[in-house]
Amino acid sequence: AFESTRIGSIEIPNTVTDIGVNAFKGCLELRSVTLPESVISIGSNAFANCTRLRSVTVAGTLGNIPNGAFQSMSGHSR
């Protein structure tokens, strides 16, 4: 959906329940994400290679977070 776009931050709406596989993969400018209580599932590689991602706020309870969902979240740019 947003894979490889130049989004800097995103607040997911309360109507979203799932973040899909590869949804934000490679968004190199993404620095912060806010997940509302409605989000109960994150797909594999959803935020992979978001190398500037420094802040993930989770308002609810997530079930299983698959391996690789936040792969390469290093907190600094390459």
mmJSON file of the N, C-alpha and C atoms, coordinates in Angstrom:
{"data_MODEL":{"atom_site":{
"group_PDB":["ATOM","ATOM","ATOM","ATOM","ATOM","ATOM","ATOM","ATOM","ATOM","ATOM","ATOM","ATOM","ATOM","ATOM","ATOM","ATOM","ATOM","ATOM","ATOM","ATOM","ATOM","ATOM","ATOM","ATOM","ATOM","ATOM","ATOM","ATOM","ATOM","ATOM","ATOM","ATOM","ATOM","ATOM","ATOM","ATOM","ATOM","ATOM","ATOM","ATOM","ATOM","ATOM","ATOM","ATOM","ATOM","ATOM","ATOM","ATOM","ATOM","ATOM","ATOM","ATOM","ATOM","ATOM","ATOM","ATOM","ATOM","ATOM","ATOM","ATOM","ATOM","ATOM","ATOM","ATOM","ATOM","ATOM","ATOM","ATOM","ATOM","ATOM","ATOM","ATOM","ATOM","ATOM","ATOM","ATOM","ATOM","ATOM","ATOM","ATOM","ATOM","ATOM","ATOM","ATOM","ATOM","ATOM","ATOM","ATOM","ATOM","ATOM","ATOM","ATOM","ATOM","ATOM","ATOM","ATOM","ATOM","ATOM","ATOM","ATOM","ATOM","ATOM","ATOM","ATOM","ATOM","ATOM","ATOM","ATOM","ATOM","ATOM","ATOM","ATOM","ATOM","ATOM","ATOM","ATOM","ATOM","ATOM","ATOM","ATOM","ATOM","ATOM","ATOM","ATOM","ATOM","ATOM","ATOM","ATOM","ATOM","ATOM","ATOM","ATOM","ATOM","ATOM","ATOM","ATOM","ATOM","ATOM","ATOM","ATOM","ATOM","ATOM","ATOM","ATOM","ATOM","ATOM","ATOM","ATOM","ATOM","ATOM","ATOM","ATOM","ATOM","ATOM","ATOM","ATOM","ATOM","ATOM","ATOM","ATOM","ATOM","ATOM","ATOM","ATOM","ATOM","ATOM","ATOM","ATOM","ATOM","ATOM","ATOM","ATOM","ATOM","ATOM","ATOM","ATOM","ATOM","ATOM","ATOM","ATOM","ATOM","ATOM","ATOM","ATOM","ATOM","ATOM","ATOM","ATOM","ATOM","ATOM","ATOM","ATOM","ATOM","ATOM","ATOM","ATOM","ATOM","ATOM","ATOM","ATOM","ATOM","ATOM","ATOM","ATOM","ATOM","ATOM","ATOM","ATOM","ATOM","ATOM","ATOM","ATOM","ATOM","ATOM","ATOM","ATOM","ATOM","ATOM","ATOM","ATOM","ATOM","ATOM","ATOM","ATOM","ATOM","ATOM","ATOM","ATOM","ATOM","ATOM","ATOM","ATOM","ATOM","ATOM"],
"id":[1,2,3,4,5,6,7,8,9,10,11,12,13,14,15,16,17,18,19,20,21,22,23,24,25,26,27,28,29,30,31,32,33,34,35,36,37,38,39,40,41,42,43,44,45,46,47,48,49,50,51,52,53,54,55,56,57,58,59,60,61,62,63,64,65,66,67,68,69,70,71,72,73,74,75,76,77,78,79,80,81,82,83,84,85,86,87,88,89,90,91,92,93,94,95,96,97,98,99,100,101,102,103,104,105,106,107,108,109,110,111,112,113,114,115,116,117,118,119,120,121,122,123,124,125,126,127,128,129,130,131,132,133,134,135,136,137,138,139,140,141,142,143,144,145,146,147,148,149,150,151,152,153,154,155,156,157,158,159,160,161,162,163,164,165,166,167,168,169,170,171,172,173,174,175,176,177,178,179,180,181,182,183,184,185,186,187,188,189,190,191,192,193,194,195,196,197,198,199,200,201,202,203,204,205,206,207,208,209,210,211,212,213,214,215,216,217,218,219,220,221,222,223,224,225,226,227,228,229,230,231,232,233,234],
"type_symbol":["N","C","C","N","C","C","N","C","C","N","C","C","N","C","C","N","C","C","N","C","C","N","C","C","N","C","C","N","C","C","N","C","C","N","C","C","N","C","C","N","C","C","N","C","C","N","C","C","N","C","C","N","C","C","N","C","C","N","C","C","N","C","C","N","C","C","N","C","C","N","C","C","N","C","C","N","C","C","N","C","C","N","C","C","N","C","C","N","C","C","N","C","C","N","C","C","N","C","C","N","C","C","N","C","C","N","C","C","N","C","C","N","C","C","N","C","C","N","C","C","N","C","C","N","C","C","N","C","C","N","C","C","N","C","C","N","C","C","N","C","C","N","C","C","N","C","C","N","C","C","N","C","C","N","C","C","N","C","C","N","C","C","N","C","C","N","C","C","N","C","C","N","C","C","N","C","C","N","C","C","N","C","C","N","C","C","N","C","C","N","C","C","N","C","C","N","C","C","N","C","C","N","C","C","N","C","C","N","C","C","N","C","C","N","C","C","N","C","C","N","C","C","N","C","C","N","C","C","N","C","C","N","C","C"],
"label_atom_id":["N","CA","C","N","CA","C","N","CA","C","N","CA","C","N","CA","C","N","CA","C","N","CA","C","N","CA","C","N","CA","C","N","CA","C","N","CA","C","N","CA","C","N","CA","C","N","CA","C","N","CA","C","N","CA","C","N","CA","C","N","CA","C","N","CA","C","N","CA","C","N","CA","C","N","CA","C","N","CA","C","N","CA","C","N","CA","C","N","CA","C","N","CA","C","N","CA","C","N","CA","C","N","CA","C","N","CA","C","N","CA","C","N","CA","C","N","CA","C","N","CA","C","N","CA","C","N","CA","C","N","CA","C","N","CA","C","N","CA","C","N","CA","C","N","CA","C","N","CA","C","N","CA","C","N","CA","C","N","CA","C","N","CA","C","N","CA","C","N","CA","C","N","CA","C","N","CA","C","N","CA","C","N","CA","C","N","CA","C","N","CA","C","N","CA","C","N","CA","C","N","CA","C","N","CA","C","N","CA","C","N","CA","C","N","CA","C","N","CA","C","N","CA","C","N","CA","C","N","CA","C","N","CA","C","N","CA","C","N","CA","C","N","CA","C","N","CA","C","N","CA","C","N","CA","C","N","CA","C","N","CA","C","N","CA","C","N","CA","C","N","CA","C"],
"label_alt_id":[null,null,null,null,null,null,null,null,null,null,null,null,null,null,null,null,null,null,null,null,null,null,null,null,null,null,null,null,null,null,null,null,null,null,null,null,null,null,null,null,null,null,null,null,null,null,null,null,null,null,null,null,null,null,null,null,null,null,null,null,null,null,null,null,null,null,null,null,null,null,null,null,null,null,null,null,null,null,null,null,null,null,null,null,null,null,null,null,null,null,null,null,null,null,null,null,null,null,null,null,null,null,null,null,null,null,null,null,null,null,null,null,null,null,null,null,null,null,null,null,null,null,null,null,null,null,null,null,null,null,null,null,null,null,null,null,null,null,null,null,null,null,null,null,null,null,null,null,null,null,null,null,null,null,null,null,null,null,null,null,null,null,null,null,null,null,null,null,null,null,null,null,null,null,null,null,null,null,null,null,null,null,null,null,null,null,null,null,null,null,null,null,null,null,null,null,null,null,null,null,null,null,null,null,null,null,null,null,null,null,null,null,null,null,null,null,null,null,null,null,null,null,null,null,null,null,null,null,null,null,null,null,null,null],
"label_comp_id":["ALA","ALA","ALA","PHE","PHE","PHE","GLU","GLU","GLU","SER","SER","SER","THR","THR","THR","ARG","ARG","ARG","ILE","ILE","ILE","GLY","GLY","GLY","SER","SER","SER","ILE","ILE","ILE","GLU","GLU","GLU","ILE","ILE","ILE","PRO","PRO","PRO","ASN","ASN","ASN","THR","THR","THR","VAL","VAL","VAL","THR","THR","THR","ASP","ASP","ASP","ILE","ILE","ILE","GLY","GLY","GLY","VAL","VAL","VAL","ASN","ASN","ASN","ALA","ALA","ALA","PHE","PHE","PHE","LYS","LYS","LYS","GLY","GLY","GLY","CYS","CYS","CYS","LEU","LEU","LEU","GLU","GLU","GLU","LEU","LEU","LEU","ARG","ARG","ARG","SER","SER","SER","VAL","VAL","VAL","THR","THR","THR","LEU","LEU","LEU","PRO","PRO","PRO","GLU","GLU","GLU","SER","SER","SER","VAL","VAL","VAL","ILE","ILE","ILE","SER","SER","SER","ILE","ILE","ILE","GLY","GLY","GLY","SER","SER","SER","ASN","ASN","ASN","ALA","ALA","ALA","PHE","PHE","PHE","ALA","ALA","ALA","ASN","ASN","ASN","CYS","CYS","CYS","THR","THR","THR","ARG","ARG","ARG","LEU","LEU","LEU","ARG","ARG","ARG","SER","SER","SER","VAL","VAL","VAL","THR","THR","THR","VAL","VAL","VAL","ALA","ALA","ALA","GLY","GLY","GLY","THR","THR","THR","LEU","LEU","LEU","GLY","GLY","GLY","ASN","ASN","ASN","ILE","ILE","ILE","PRO","PRO","PRO","ASN","ASN","ASN","GLY","GLY","GLY","ALA","ALA","ALA","PHE","PHE","PHE","GLN","GLN","GLN","SER","SER","SER","MET","MET","MET","SER","SER","SER","GLY","GLY","GLY","HIS","HIS","HIS","SER","SER","SER","ARG","ARG","ARG"],
"label_asym_id":["A","A","A","A","A","A","A","A","A","A","A","A","A","A","A","A","A","A","A","A","A","A","A","A","A","A","A","A","A","A","A","A","A","A","A","A","A","A","A","A","A","A","A","A","A","A","A","A","A","A","A","A","A","A","A","A","A","A","A","A","A","A","A","A","A","A","A","A","A","A","A","A","A","A","A","A","A","A","A","A","A","A","A","A","A","A","A","A","A","A","A","A","A","A","A","A","A","A","A","A","A","A","A","A","A","A","A","A","A","A","A","A","A","A","A","A","A","A","A","A","A","A","A","A","A","A","A","A","A","A","A","A","A","A","A","A","A","A","A","A","A","A","A","A","A","A","A","A","A","A","A","A","A","A","A","A","A","A","A","A","A","A","A","A","A","A","A","A","A","A","A","A","A","A","A","A","A","A","A","A","A","A","A","A","A","A","A","A","A","A","A","A","A","A","A","A","A","A","A","A","A","A","A","A","A","A","A","A","A","A","A","A","A","A","A","A","A","A","A","A","A","A","A","A","A","A","A","A","A","A","A","A","A","A"],
"label_entity_id":["1","1","1","1","1","1","1","1","1","1","1","1","1","1","1","1","1","1","1","1","1","1","1","1","1","1","1","1","1","1","1","1","1","1","1","1","1","1","1","1","1","1","1","1","1","1","1","1","1","1","1","1","1","1","1","1","1","1","1","1","1","1","1","1","1","1","1","1","1","1","1","1","1","1","1","1","1","1","1","1","1","1","1","1","1","1","1","1","1","1","1","1","1","1","1","1","1","1","1","1","1","1","1","1","1","1","1","1","1","1","1","1","1","1","1","1","1","1","1","1","1","1","1","1","1","1","1","1","1","1","1","1","1","1","1","1","1","1","1","1","1","1","1","1","1","1","1","1","1","1","1","1","1","1","1","1","1","1","1","1","1","1","1","1","1","1","1","1","1","1","1","1","1","1","1","1","1","1","1","1","1","1","1","1","1","1","1","1","1","1","1","1","1","1","1","1","1","1","1","1","1","1","1","1","1","1","1","1","1","1","1","1","1","1","1","1","1","1","1","1","1","1","1","1","1","1","1","1","1","1","1","1","1","1"],
"label_seq_id":[1,1,1,2,2,2,3,3,3,4,4,4,5,5,5,6,6,6,7,7,7,8,8,8,9,9,9,10,10,10,11,11,11,12,12,12,13,13,13,14,14,14,15,15,15,16,16,16,17,17,17,18,18,18,19,19,19,20,20,20,21,21,21,22,22,22,23,23,23,24,24,24,25,25,25,26,26,26,27,27,27,28,28,28,29,29,29,30,30,30,31,31,31,32,32,32,33,33,33,34,34,34,35,35,35,36,36,36,37,37,37,38,38,38,39,39,39,40,40,40,41,41,41,42,42,42,43,43,43,44,44,44,45,45,45,46,46,46,47,47,47,48,48,48,49,49,49,50,50,50,51,51,51,52,52,52,53,53,53,54,54,54,55,55,55,56,56,56,57,57,57,58,58,58,59,59,59,60,60,60,61,61,61,62,62,62,63,63,63,64,64,64,65,65,65,66,66,66,67,67,67,68,68,68,69,69,69,70,70,70,71,71,71,72,72,72,73,73,73,74,74,74,75,75,75,76,76,76,77,77,77,78,78,78],
"pdbx_PDB_ins_code":[null,null,null,null,null,null,null,null,null,null,null,null,null,null,null,null,null,null,null,null,null,null,null,null,null,null,null,null,null,null,null,null,null,null,null,null,null,null,null,null,null,null,null,null,null,null,null,null,null,null,null,null,null,null,null,null,null,null,null,null,null,null,null,null,null,null,null,null,null,null,null,null,null,null,null,null,null,null,null,null,null,null,null,null,null,null,null,null,null,null,null,null,null,null,null,null,null,null,null,null,null,null,null,null,null,null,null,null,null,null,null,null,null,null,null,null,null,null,null,null,null,null,null,null,null,null,null,null,null,null,null,null,null,null,null,null,null,null,null,null,null,null,null,null,null,null,null,null,null,null,null,null,null,null,null,null,null,null,null,null,null,null,null,null,null,null,null,null,null,null,null,null,null,null,null,null,null,null,null,null,null,null,null,null,null,null,null,null,null,null,null,null,null,null,null,null,null,null,null,null,null,null,null,null,null,null,null,null,null,null,null,null,null,null,null,null,null,null,null,null,null,null,null,null,null,null,null,null,null,null,null,null,null,null],
"Cartn_x":[0.821,0.0,0.862,1.732,2.595,4.055,4.305,5.664,6.536,7.668,8.693,8.256,7.229,6.84,7.67,7.516,8.328,7.571,6.703,5.937,6.882,6.726,7.575,6.995,5.678,5.014,3.591,3.016,1.657,0.949,-0.3,-1.173,-2.28,-2.279,-3.237,-4.635,-5.658,-7.023,-7.595,-8.544,-9.188,-9.992,-10.217,-10.989,-10.127,-8.81,-7.88,-7.652,-7.765,-7.532,-6.256,-5.813,-4.63,-3.706,-2.414,-1.398,-0.865,-1.022,-0.704,0.777,1.073,2.431,3.028,4.235,4.972,4.298,3.334,2.542,3.395,4.41,5.261,6.726,6.97,8.338,9.122,10.301,11.173,10.815,9.938,9.618,10.776,11.778,13.029,12.902,11.87,11.682,10.78,10.155,9.227,9.973,9.545,10.218,9.351,8.026,7.158,5.837,5.319,4.064,3.252,1.964,1.057,-0.019,-0.105,-1.094,-2.2,-3.452,-4.553,-4.927,-5.823,-6.289,-6.911,-7.454,-8.137,-7.188,-5.896,-4.929,-4.578,-4.887,-4.624,-3.615,-3.231,-2.341,-1.426,-0.159,0.819,1.398,1.4,1.929,3.447,4.001,5.457,5.997,7.142,7.824,7.028,6.018,5.162,5.96,6.971,7.799,9.28,9.55,10.933,11.651,12.916,13.779,13.339,12.605,12.283,13.399,14.547,15.772,15.768,14.868,14.796,13.685,12.986,11.886,12.435,12.014,12.527,11.459,10.201,9.13,7.93,7.535,6.324,5.477,4.312,3.403,2.253,2.032,0.967,-0.034,-1.26,-2.277,-2.99,-3.047,-3.777,-2.85,-3.388,-2.628,-2.512,-1.289,-1.065,-0.913,-1.408,-1.207,0.211,0.356,1.654,2.268,3.52,4.269,5.27,5.093,5.945,7.396,8.299,9.705,9.802,10.61,10.828,9.87,8.853,7.885,8.58,9.618,10.37,11.847,12.134,13.515,14.221,15.446,16.303,15.842,15.031,14.673,15.872,16.73,17.996,18.032,17.069,17.064,18.022,18.63,19.486,19.457,19.789,19.766,21.004,20.883,22.017,22.845],
"Cartn_y":[-1.192,0.0,1.252,1.387,2.551,2.189,0.985,0.49,1.469,1.811,2.672,4.111,4.596,5.999,6.863,8.164,9.099,9.653,8.889,9.297,9.47,10.562,10.799,10.242,10.328,9.769,9.404,8.483,8.067,7.664,8.089,7.663,6.846,5.557,4.649,4.949,5.056,5.33,4.192,4.52,3.539,2.482,2.645,1.674,0.523,0.651,-0.364,-1.428,-2.709,-3.805,-4.577,-4.533,-5.288,-4.423,-4.549,-3.936,-5.069,-4.956,-6.043,-6.3,-7.434,-7.829,-6.753,-6.309,-5.315,-3.949,-3.661,-2.425,-1.159,-1.048,0.142,-0.209,-1.37,-1.849,-0.854,-0.518,0.35,1.816,2.247,3.673,4.326,4.746,5.206,6.496,7.273,8.522,8.361,7.209,6.984,7.02,7.929,8.103,7.698,7.792,7.421,6.841,5.896,5.216,5.13,5.433,5.262,4.269,3.168,2.123,2.209,2.388,2.487,1.12,1.121,-0.114,-1.077,-0.559,-1.406,-2.356,-2.006,-2.856,-4.055,-5.241,-6.467,-7.379,-7.02,-7.887,-7.061,-7.47,-6.861,-7.965,-7.741,-8.73,-8.743,-9.819,-9.922,-8.831,-8.317,-7.251,-5.956,-5.774,-4.589,-3.289,-3.245,-2.049,-2.373,-3.409,-3.81,-2.75,-2.571,-1.631,-0.18,0.138,1.532,1.996,2.29,2.482,3.726,4.662,5.865,5.781,4.682,4.522,4.475,5.448,5.567,5.393,5.573,5.545,4.764,3.751,2.985,3.008,3.629,3.711,2.756,1.861,0.87,1.149,1.546,1.892,0.666,-0.404,-1.594,-2.758,-3.941,-5.165,-5.898,-6.082,-6.827,-8.297,-9.129,-10.568,-10.906,-11.737,-12.18,-11.121,-10.773,-9.896,-10.797,-10.994,-11.941,-11.475,-12.441,-12.114,-11.244,-10.238,-9.38,-8.213,-8.121,-7.026,-5.674,-5.578,-4.336,-4.539,-5.44,-5.739,-4.487,-4.292,-3.165,-1.831,-1.869,-0.631,-0.258,0.579,0.846,2.15,3.034,4.306,5.332,5.036,6.005,5.759,6.756,6.603,5.886,5.314,4.619,5.571],
"Cartn_z":[0.0,0.0,0.0,1.01,1.12,0.893,0.446,0.302,-0.476,0.113,-0.489,-0.743,-0.058,-0.204,0.732,0.654,1.432,2.639,3.241,4.422,5.606,6.373,7.533,8.823,8.973,10.147,9.765,10.514,10.215,11.5,11.595,12.675,12.021,12.302,11.684,12.24,11.385,11.86,12.706,13.577,14.456,13.716,12.441,11.667,11.151,11.259,10.757,11.827,11.427,12.371,12.062,10.822,10.412,9.569,9.821,8.965,8.092,6.803,5.886,5.68,5.076,4.716,3.806,4.121,3.328,3.247,4.101,3.987,3.927,4.759,4.799,4.539,4.013,3.774,2.916,3.385,2.611,2.635,3.528,3.662,4.415,3.69,4.273,5.069,4.844,5.58,6.802,6.964,8.078,9.4,10.288,11.578,12.756,12.614,13.732,13.243,14.03,13.723,15.004,14.903,16.024,15.621,16.385,16.125,17.175,16.757,17.712,18.292,19.262,19.886,18.887,17.805,16.828,16.098,16.009,15.296,16.178,15.669,16.422,15.729,14.498,13.733,12.834,12.784,11.882,11.009,9.705,8.768,8.736,8.225,8.136,7.221,7.592,6.852,6.735,7.576,7.488,7.563,8.416,8.569,8.332,7.593,7.322,6.499,6.793,6.074,6.201,7.245,7.575,8.503,7.928,8.696,9.572,9.352,10.194,11.241,11.265,12.217,13.633,14.448,15.808,16.86,16.489,17.474,16.952,17.717,17.415,18.68,18.6,19.735,19.501,20.465,20.369,21.477,21.105,22.095,22.658,21.901,22.332,22.61,22.406,22.614,21.29,20.845,19.617,19.956,19.075,19.238,18.847,17.895,17.413,16.496,16.76,15.864,15.141,13.847,13.126,13.037,12.908,12.675,11.433,11.499,10.342,10.235,11.094,11.003,11.094,11.933,12.108,11.766,10.868,10.468,9.968,10.396,10.007,10.575,11.643,12.348,13.209,12.663,13.325,14.095,13.838,14.548,13.968,12.856,12.186,10.693,9.933,8.476,7.988,6.832,6.218,5.422],
"occupancy":[1.0,1.0,1.0,1.0,1.0,1.0,1.0,1.0,1.0,1.0,1.0,1.0,1.0,1.0,1.0,1.0,1.0,1.0,1.0,1.0,1.0,1.0,1.0,1.0,1.0,1.0,1.0,1.0,1.0,1.0,1.0,1.0,1.0,1.0,1.0,1.0,1.0,1.0,1.0,1.0,1.0,1.0,1.0,1.0,1.0,1.0,1.0,1.0,1.0,1.0,1.0,1.0,1.0,1.0,1.0,1.0,1.0,1.0,1.0,1.0,1.0,1.0,1.0,1.0,1.0,1.0,1.0,1.0,1.0,1.0,1.0,1.0,1.0,1.0,1.0,1.0,1.0,1.0,1.0,1.0,1.0,1.0,1.0,1.0,1.0,1.0,1.0,1.0,1.0,1.0,1.0,1.0,1.0,1.0,1.0,1.0,1.0,1.0,1.0,1.0,1.0,1.0,1.0,1.0,1.0,1.0,1.0,1.0,1.0,1.0,1.0,1.0,1.0,1.0,1.0,1.0,1.0,1.0,1.0,1.0,1.0,1.0,1.0,1.0,1.0,1.0,1.0,1.0,1.0,1.0,1.0,1.0,1.0,1.0,1.0,1.0,1.0,1.0,1.0,1.0,1.0,1.0,1.0,1.0,1.0,1.0,1.0,1.0,1.0,1.0,1.0,1.0,1.0,1.0,1.0,1.0,1.0,1.0,1.0,1.0,1.0,1.0,1.0,1.0,1.0,1.0,1.0,1.0,1.0,1.0,1.0,1.0,1.0,1.0,1.0,1.0,1.0,1.0,1.0,1.0,1.0,1.0,1.0,1.0,1.0,1.0,1.0,1.0,1.0,1.0,1.0,1.0,1.0,1.0,1.0,1.0,1.0,1.0,1.0,1.0,1.0,1.0,1.0,1.0,1.0,1.0,1.0,1.0,1.0,1.0,1.0,1.0,1.0,1.0,1.0,1.0,1.0,1.0,1.0,1.0,1.0,1.0,1.0,1.0,1.0,1.0,1.0,1.0,1.0,1.0,1.0,1.0,1.0,1.0],
"B_iso_or_equiv":[0.0,0.0,0.0,0.0,0.0,0.0,0.0,0.0,0.0,0.0,0.0,0.0,0.0,0.0,0.0,0.0,0.0,0.0,0.0,0.0,0.0,0.0,0.0,0.0,0.0,0.0,0.0,0.0,0.0,0.0,0.0,0.0,0.0,0.0,0.0,0.0,0.0,0.0,0.0,0.0,0.0,0.0,0.0,0.0,0.0,0.0,0.0,0.0,0.0,0.0,0.0,0.0,0.0,0.0,0.0,0.0,0.0,0.0,0.0,0.0,0.0,0.0,0.0,0.0,0.0,0.0,0.0,0.0,0.0,0.0,0.0,0.0,0.0,0.0,0.0,0.0,0.0,0.0,0.0,0.0,0.0,0.0,0.0,0.0,0.0,0.0,0.0,0.0,0.0,0.0,0.0,0.0,0.0,0.0,0.0,0.0,0.0,0.0,0.0,0.0,0.0,0.0,0.0,0.0,0.0,0.0,0.0,0.0,0.0,0.0,0.0,0.0,0.0,0.0,0.0,0.0,0.0,0.0,0.0,0.0,0.0,0.0,0.0,0.0,0.0,0.0,0.0,0.0,0.0,0.0,0.0,0.0,0.0,0.0,0.0,0.0,0.0,0.0,0.0,0.0,0.0,0.0,0.0,0.0,0.0,0.0,0.0,0.0,0.0,0.0,0.0,0.0,0.0,0.0,0.0,0.0,0.0,0.0,0.0,0.0,0.0,0.0,0.0,0.0,0.0,0.0,0.0,0.0,0.0,0.0,0.0,0.0,0.0,0.0,0.0,0.0,0.0,0.0,0.0,0.0,0.0,0.0,0.0,0.0,0.0,0.0,0.0,0.0,0.0,0.0,0.0,0.0,0.0,0.0,0.0,0.0,0.0,0.0,0.0,0.0,0.0,0.0,0.0,0.0,0.0,0.0,0.0,0.0,0.0,0.0,0.0,0.0,0.0,0.0,0.0,0.0,0.0,0.0,0.0,0.0,0.0,0.0,0.0,0.0,0.0,0.0,0.0,0.0,0.0,0.0,0.0,0.0,0.0,0.0],
"pdbx_formal_charge":[null,null,null,null,null,null,null,null,null,null,null,null,null,null,null,null,null,null,null,null,null,null,null,null,null,null,null,null,null,null,null,null,null,null,null,null,null,null,null,null,null,null,null,null,null,null,null,null,null,null,null,null,null,null,null,null,null,null,null,null,null,null,null,null,null,null,null,null,null,null,null,null,null,null,null,null,null,null,null,null,null,null,null,null,null,null,null,null,null,null,null,null,null,null,null,null,null,null,null,null,null,null,null,null,null,null,null,null,null,null,null,null,null,null,null,null,null,null,null,null,null,null,null,null,null,null,null,null,null,null,null,null,null,null,null,null,null,null,null,null,null,null,null,null,null,null,null,null,null,null,null,null,null,null,null,null,null,null,null,null,null,null,null,null,null,null,null,null,null,null,null,null,null,null,null,null,null,null,null,null,null,null,null,null,null,null,null,null,null,null,null,null,null,null,null,null,null,null,null,null,null,null,null,null,null,null,null,null,null,null,null,null,null,null,null,null,null,null,null,null,null,null,null,null,null,null,null,null,null,null,null,null,null,null],
"auth_seq_id":[1,1,1,2,2,2,3,3,3,4,4,4,5,5,5,6,6,6,7,7,7,8,8,8,9,9,9,10,10,10,11,11,11,12,12,12,13,13,13,14,14,14,15,15,15,16,16,16,17,17,17,18,18,18,19,19,19,20,20,20,21,21,21,22,22,22,23,23,23,24,24,24,25,25,25,26,26,26,27,27,27,28,28,28,29,29,29,30,30,30,31,31,31,32,32,32,33,33,33,34,34,34,35,35,35,36,36,36,37,37,37,38,38,38,39,39,39,40,40,40,41,41,41,42,42,42,43,43,43,44,44,44,45,45,45,46,46,46,47,47,47,48,48,48,49,49,49,50,50,50,51,51,51,52,52,52,53,53,53,54,54,54,55,55,55,56,56,56,57,57,57,58,58,58,59,59,59,60,60,60,61,61,61,62,62,62,63,63,63,64,64,64,65,65,65,66,66,66,67,67,67,68,68,68,69,69,69,70,70,70,71,71,71,72,72,72,73,73,73,74,74,74,75,75,75,76,76,76,77,77,77,78,78,78],
"auth_comp_id":["ALA","ALA","ALA","PHE","PHE","PHE","GLU","GLU","GLU","SER","SER","SER","THR","THR","THR","ARG","ARG","ARG","ILE","ILE","ILE","GLY","GLY","GLY","SER","SER","SER","ILE","ILE","ILE","GLU","GLU","GLU","ILE","ILE","ILE","PRO","PRO","PRO","ASN","ASN","ASN","THR","THR","THR","VAL","VAL","VAL","THR","THR","THR","ASP","ASP","ASP","ILE","ILE","ILE","GLY","GLY","GLY","VAL","VAL","VAL","ASN","ASN","ASN","ALA","ALA","ALA","PHE","PHE","PHE","LYS","LYS","LYS","GLY","GLY","GLY","CYS","CYS","CYS","LEU","LEU","LEU","GLU","GLU","GLU","LEU","LEU","LEU","ARG","ARG","ARG","SER","SER","SER","VAL","VAL","VAL","THR","THR","THR","LEU","LEU","LEU","PRO","PRO","PRO","GLU","GLU","GLU","SER","SER","SER","VAL","VAL","VAL","ILE","ILE","ILE","SER","SER","SER","ILE","ILE","ILE","GLY","GLY","GLY","SER","SER","SER","ASN","ASN","ASN","ALA","ALA","ALA","PHE","PHE","PHE","ALA","ALA","ALA","ASN","ASN","ASN","CYS","CYS","CYS","THR","THR","THR","ARG","ARG","ARG","LEU","LEU","LEU","ARG","ARG","ARG","SER","SER","SER","VAL","VAL","VAL","THR","THR","THR","VAL","VAL","VAL","ALA","ALA","ALA","GLY","GLY","GLY","THR","THR","THR","LEU","LEU","LEU","GLY","GLY","GLY","ASN","ASN","ASN","ILE","ILE","ILE","PRO","PRO","PRO","ASN","ASN","ASN","GLY","GLY","GLY","ALA","ALA","ALA","PHE","PHE","PHE","GLN","GLN","GLN","SER","SER","SER","MET","MET","MET","SER","SER","SER","GLY","GLY","GLY","HIS","HIS","HIS","SER","SER","SER","ARG","ARG","ARG"],
"auth_asym_id":["A","A","A","A","A","A","A","A","A","A","A","A","A","A","A","A","A","A","A","A","A","A","A","A","A","A","A","A","A","A","A","A","A","A","A","A","A","A","A","A","A","A","A","A","A","A","A","A","A","A","A","A","A","A","A","A","A","A","A","A","A","A","A","A","A","A","A","A","A","A","A","A","A","A","A","A","A","A","A","A","A","A","A","A","A","A","A","A","A","A","A","A","A","A","A","A","A","A","A","A","A","A","A","A","A","A","A","A","A","A","A","A","A","A","A","A","A","A","A","A","A","A","A","A","A","A","A","A","A","A","A","A","A","A","A","A","A","A","A","A","A","A","A","A","A","A","A","A","A","A","A","A","A","A","A","A","A","A","A","A","A","A","A","A","A","A","A","A","A","A","A","A","A","A","A","A","A","A","A","A","A","A","A","A","A","A","A","A","A","A","A","A","A","A","A","A","A","A","A","A","A","A","A","A","A","A","A","A","A","A","A","A","A","A","A","A","A","A","A","A","A","A","A","A","A","A","A","A","A","A","A","A","A","A"],
"auth_atom_id":["N","CA","C","N","CA","C","N","CA","C","N","CA","C","N","CA","C","N","CA","C","N","CA","C","N","CA","C","N","CA","C","N","CA","C","N","CA","C","N","CA","C","N","CA","C","N","CA","C","N","CA","C","N","CA","C","N","CA","C","N","CA","C","N","CA","C","N","CA","C","N","CA","C","N","CA","C","N","CA","C","N","CA","C","N","CA","C","N","CA","C","N","CA","C","N","CA","C","N","CA","C","N","CA","C","N","CA","C","N","CA","C","N","CA","C","N","CA","C","N","CA","C","N","CA","C","N","CA","C","N","CA","C","N","CA","C","N","CA","C","N","CA","C","N","CA","C","N","CA","C","N","CA","C","N","CA","C","N","CA","C","N","CA","C","N","CA","C","N","CA","C","N","CA","C","N","CA","C","N","CA","C","N","CA","C","N","CA","C","N","CA","C","N","CA","C","N","CA","C","N","CA","C","N","CA","C","N","CA","C","N","CA","C","N","CA","C","N","CA","C","N","CA","C","N","CA","C","N","CA","C","N","CA","C","N","CA","C","N","CA","C","N","CA","C","N","CA","C","N","CA","C","N","CA","C","N","CA","C","N","CA","C","N","CA","C","N","CA","C","N","CA","C"],
"pdbx_PDB_model_num":[1,1,1,1,1,1,1,1,1,1,1,1,1,1,1,1,1,1,1,1,1,1,1,1,1,1,1,1,1,1,1,1,1,1,1,1,1,1,1,1,1,1,1,1,1,1,1,1,1,1,1,1,1,1,1,1,1,1,1,1,1,1,1,1,1,1,1,1,1,1,1,1,1,1,1,1,1,1,1,1,1,1,1,1,1,1,1,1,1,1,1,1,1,1,1,1,1,1,1,1,1,1,1,1,1,1,1,1,1,1,1,1,1,1,1,1,1,1,1,1,1,1,1,1,1,1,1,1,1,1,1,1,1,1,1,1,1,1,1,1,1,1,1,1,1,1,1,1,1,1,1,1,1,1,1,1,1,1,1,1,1,1,1,1,1,1,1,1,1,1,1,1,1,1,1,1,1,1,1,1,1,1,1,1,1,1,1,1,1,1,1,1,1,1,1,1,1,1,1,1,1,1,1,1,1,1,1,1,1,1,1,1,1,1,1,1,1,1,1,1,1,1,1,1,1,1,1,1,1,1,1,1,1,1]
}}}
